[in-house]
Structures are given as structure tokens and as C-alpha cells.
């Protein structure tokens, strides 16, 4: 899936929305991935029922670095 391009210059190339459907339970999961110019996923934001935005961050090698909630607090 092609990402929507970033509107500002920087290390990130853009964002894409992904959707997964389970045909047995009829449930779906939606998440957003931010990718860098090399195509590496650098941030994942699942859409949750509680509407709290949680970002799961990864470094340039794809290694998990922590969770960032909107509000500036980071957990490792």
C-alpha cells in the first residue's frame, strides 16, 4: 500500500493506514504506520475503542524503542 506523503521535510516519508479483517469473527483491526525514506516502519498507532492515541516507536533498524502517548510521556 502506498503511503500518503509527509507534508513537512524530515526523516519520515509518510503514513499509511492498514486494515485487517477476521472472516471468522467479523472483527477488524486498523492501525497507522509511519515510514521513513528507506521504507522502514518507524511508528505504529493502533486505533483503539478507548480513543487514546498510543504510538509504538521503532528505530531506523526496526527495533522497538518505546511507547509514546499524546501528552509527551514515553515508556520503554
Secondary structure, DSSP 8 states (H G I E B T S, - for coil): ---EE-SS-SSEEEEEEEEEE-TTT--EEEEEEEEETTS-EEEEEE--TT---EEEEE-TTS-EEEEEETTS-EE-
